[in-house]
Amino acid sequence: MNERNTSPMEQTGARDLTTLLSAIWSRRLGGQEVTPDDDFYALGGDSLIALRVVTDLQEQGIPMTLKDLLFHPTVAELAEFLAASVPARPTAAAPGPAEGRGALLDAGDRVLVPADVAEALPASALQVGIIYLCETSGDPELYHSVIGWETVADFDESLFREALTELCDRHAALRTSFDLGTYSESVQLQWARVTPPLTVEHLGDDNPGKGHESIRRWSREGLSLPIDWSRPPLFRCHVVAQPSSFHVAIASHHAIIDGWSYGRVIVDLLDLYAAKLRGESATPPEPPAAGERDFILAERELVASAEAAEFWHRQADSEPLLFARNQFHGAADAVASVDFTVDGTVFDRLRATARTAGTSLKSLALAAHTRALSAWTGRGDIVTGVVVNTRPERPGADRMVGLYLNTVPLRFDALGVELPELARRAHAWERESAPYRAFPLAQIESRLGRPPFDVVFNYMNFHVYEDLETVPGLQTRSWWVRGKPSFPFRVDFEVDAAGAGSRISVAYDPALLDEARVQEYARHFEAALTAAAGEPA
């Protein structure tokens, strides 16, 4: 009689799954104590941290998904669910390796791929949409962003160039170009090697104002230059070196990189450079090699899903919030902004409210945003766009550099409930929409016959920058960001922004909305946050 082999799930149950989950959550949530009844999202978990938790468990042979964590957000609930249902579920296996370059392209297209291209893949729907908007708008600054900072350390141009070369070798997105006409579909070409796009300017004194102005001038001039999609790389790096420090700016197009990826690029670059200054070799963990292919396959599957199309149509099928049905199409010129900071005491109370309500801080902030929209517009049926994470559920996905975001519609009605309840509804929407989050926005818009929303909410918690604290020999300061979205009204809720605390930035197109009206929204949003924090408005 043959003995039955025990599954990884059964083995995990034998050594106490609850203890394992608590340990993983604690490590990924900054070392805080975790009890069986604690809610992952109320403890500060977000989509990127959740992805790390999921992949930690997948690496131990436990086939759980982000959806499992969304529906079972406490250690006790998740442990019970996994013990009861997962043993019967096959372990999720990563897709097998592609059979040669361009395996996802048609055979006729594969023979056209240049010899010095390492991989050729279909461009994602979001990449194609962004490029189309940029081309039709004629605005070279659209979706062209730059992040700058000052590094307190010696600058060695040769070593920095070596670090930048290794960075490009590590991340295929930094070696990517696009071909929109040669093939039967739009294609992204990942070249085997690129020349690091580095320029250096030397200043003879330590006046920080001069360095800051020089790097800002470079960014203004660089963002005004048109993008050549056919020539890699689609990013540039400039350094202004001074005797005791150096200013760095990295300008890139969002067709190849999202906000989290920007952080990953900066952390990896400084890690590589700091190691070279010490005469050592840095070995940051490698990103998954097939991550971009996984994403394209998942997107194709969703495009073919009638269920996903119907889900998003129901979310979007309401009258536009700000503009008449035919008033806004294409890319807006959102060059103006209204900004305000969130006081640290208020922010701590928001976290406490979210924890008591059993939701994430993102859900509470989203609830406050929709409450503000309702008060601002006098509408009881609100549709807002929400930026969501679409990274593949693979080990190391948080280390991937690329465009792994989507913006999808969220519809709220019956807005008269208390904010904690509204936050719970927002969290429920996130659970329900999770399987469809990578469904292309262009497909939603095509079925609807118009943009599905004219307001966008983006919750940003780029804790990847915390990794800079572990890079020895370097100190960073004076961070700044410049970029332009395509939406006419976009609300960014940024948690612990580098050097700036937590803040809200409302970017808008002054040709479509005047400042006084946007200030009115900002007052409603600030009042809703204050109310959510349990303080009088």
C-alpha positions, 0 to 999 in steps of 0.5 A, spaced: 500 500 500 502 506 497 503 512 503 500 518 501 504 524 501 502 530 505 500 537 502 504 543 504 497 546 507 497 539 511 504 540 513 503 548 515 496 546 519 500 541 523 505 547 525 500 552 527 497 556 521 495 561 526 502 562 528 505 562 521 500 568 519 501 572 525 509 572 524 508 573 517 503 579 518 508 582 523 514 582 519 510 585 513 507 590 518 513 593 521 514 588 527 507 590 530 504 585 535 498 581 531 493 578 535 488 572 531 482 578 531 486 583 528 484 586 521 490 586 516 487 592 513 486 596 519 493 594 522 495 599 516 496 593 510 495 595 503 495 592 496 502 592 496 503 589 503 498 584 502 501 582 495 508 580 499 504 576 504 500 572 499 507 571 496 510 569 502 505 564 503 505 562 496 513 560 497 511 556 502 506 552 498 500 555 500 496 557 494 492 563 497 490 569 493 489 577 494 482 575 494 482 570 500 485 576 504 480 581 502 475 576 504 478 574 510 482 579 513 483 577 520 488 572 522 483 567 525 478 568 519 484 567 514 487 561 518 480 557 518 479 559 511 485 556 509 485 550 513 478 548 511 478 550 503 485 550 501 488 543 501 483 541 496 485 547 491 491 546 487 497 550 488 498 556 484 504 555 479 507 560 475 506 560 468 511 556 464 517 559 461 515 562 454 518 558 448 523 563 445 522 570 444 516 573 442 512 567 444 506 571 445 506 574 438 503 572 432 508 567 428 509 572 423 510 578 428 516 574 431 520 573 425 520 581 425 523 582 432 530 585 431 536 580 433 538 585 439 532 585 443 531 580 449 524 579 449 518 582 445 511 582 448 504 585 446 503 592 449 498 592 455 492 596 453 494 601 458 500 603 455 497 603 448 492 608 451 497 612 454 501 613 448 495 614 444 493 620 449 500 623 449 500 623 441 493 626 440 494 631 445 501 634 442 503 635 450 510 632 451 509 633 459 503 629 459 504 622 463 512 625 463 514 625 470 520 627 474 522 625 481 528 629 484 532 629 491 539 631 494 544 625 496 549 627 501 555 623 499 561 623 495 559 623 487 563 619 483 561 619 476 564 613 473 561 609 479 554 612 479 554 610 471 556 603 473 550 603 478 545 606 473 548 600 467 546 595 472 540 598 474 538 598 467 540 590 466 536 589 472 529 592 470 527 590 463 522 596 463 528 601 463 530 598 456 523 598 453 521 601 447 515 601 443 513 599 436 506 601 434 506 600 426 511 594 424 507 589 427 500 586 427 499 589 434 502 594 438 509 591 441 513 593 447 521 591 445 525 589 451 532 590 448 538 586 451 542 592 453 542 600 453 547 606 454 545 609 461 542 616 459 546 620 464 548 627 464 552 630 469 553 638 471 558 640 476 558 646 481 564 648 484 560 650 491 556 647 496 550 652 495 544 648 496 540 653 492 544 653 486 544 645 486 536 645 486 535 651 481 540 647 476 536 640 477 529 644 476 532 647 470 534 641 467 527 638 469 523 643 466 527 643 459 527 635 459 520 635 460 518 639 454 522 635 449 518 630 445 518 622 446 521 618 441 517 611 443 521 607 438 528 609 441 530 606 448 531 608 454 524 612 455 527 615 461 533 620 463 537 621 469 541 628 471 546 629 476 548 636 479 554 634 483 557 639 488 563 638 493 559 635 499 552 632 496 549 631 489 542 633 486 539 627 482 533 627 477 530 621 474 525 623 468 521 617 465 514 616 462 509 613 465 508 608 459 514 604 462 513 606 470 508 607 475 509 611 482 511 605 486 516 603 480 519 609 481 521 608 488 524 601 486 528 604 481 531 610 486 532 605 492 536 600 487 540 605 484 542 608 491 543 601 493 548 599 488 551 606 488 553 606 495 555 599 495 560 601 489 563 607 494 564 601 499 568 597 494 563 592 495 558 588 490 550 589 491 545 584 490 538 586 491 533 581 490 531 579 483 524 581 480 521 575 477 523 574 470 516 573 467 512 578 471 510 582 465 508 576 461 504 574 467 501 581 467 499 581 459 496 574 460 492 576 465 489 582 462 488 578 455 483 573 460 480 579 463 478 582 456 475 576 454 471 576 460 463 578 459 462 578 467 468 583 468 465 587 462 458 587 466 461 589 473 465 595 470 459 597 466 454 597 472 459 601 476 460 606 471 453 607 468 451 614 472 451 621 469 458 624 469 459 628 475 462 635 473 462 635 466 456 635 461 456 628 457 460 631 451 464 636 454 470 632 456 474 627 452 481 626 451 487 629 455 486 634 460 491 639 462 491 639 469 497 644 470 494 647 477 493 644 484 490 646 491 494 642 496 493 641 504 497 637 509 494 632 514 496 634 521 499 628 524 494 628 530 488 628 525 492 622 521 493 618 527 486 619 529 484 617 522 488 610 523 484 609 529 478 610 526 479 605 520 482 600 525 475 601 529 471 600 523 475 594 521 477 597 514 483 600 511 485 607 511 485 607 504 477 605 505 476 611 510 480 616 505 476 614 499 469 614 504 471 622 506 472 623 498 466 621 496 462 624 502 466 631 499 464 630 492 456 629 494 456 635 498 460 639 493 456 637 487 449 636 491 449 629 488 447 622 491 449 618 486 457 618 485 462 615 480 469 616 482 475 613 478 480 610 483 487 608 482 488 600 483 494 596 483 494 590 478 501 587 479 501 579 478 500 575 484 507 572 484 513 572 489 517 578 488 512 582 484 513 588 489 520 588 486 518 589 479 518 595 475 513 597 470 506 600 469 502 596 474 496 600 475 489 601 473 484 606 474 477 604 475 470 606 476 467 606 483 459 608 484 456 610 491 449 611 492 445 612 499 451 617 502 447 619 508 450 613 512 456 615 517 463 615 515 465 608 518 460 605 514 461 608 508 468 606 509 466 599 510 462 599 503 468 602 500 472 596 502 467 591 500 467 594 493 475 593 493 473 585 495 468 585 489 472 588 484 479 585 486 478 579 480 477 584 475 482 590 477 486 589 471 480 590 466 482 595 461 479 602 462 479 603 455 474 597 454 469 600 460 469 607 456 468 604 449 462 600 452 459 606 455 461 611 449 464 616 454 469 617 459 466 613 465 468 618 470 471 625 470 474 625 478 480 620 480 482 618 487 489 616 488 491 613 495 499 613 495 503 610 500 510 608 497 513 605 503 518 602 498 522 609 500 523 606 507 528 601 504 533 607 503 534 607 511 538 601 510 542 603 505 549 605 509 553 611 507 548 615 504 542 620 506 537 623 502 533 630 503 529 635 499 525 631 495 520 633 489 516 631 484 513 634 477 508 631 473 501 632 469 495 627 469 490 626 464 484 627 468 481 634 469 480 633 476 485 628 480 485 627 488 492 624 491 492 622 498 499 621 499 501 618 506 508 620 509 510 623 503 518 624 503 520 630 507 513 632 507 508 628 511 501 626 509 498 631 504 492 631 499 494 634 492 488 636 488 490 637 480 485 640 476 485 643 469 483 651 470 480 651 463 475 647 465 474 648 473 476 655 477 480 655 483 474 657 487 470 651 486 476 647 487 478 650 493 470 648 495 471 641 494 478 641 498 474 644 504 469 639 504 474 633 503 478 636 509 472 637 513 470 630 512 477 627 514 476 631 520 469 628 522 472 621 520 478 623 525 472 624 531 473 632 531 468 637 530 469 640 523 
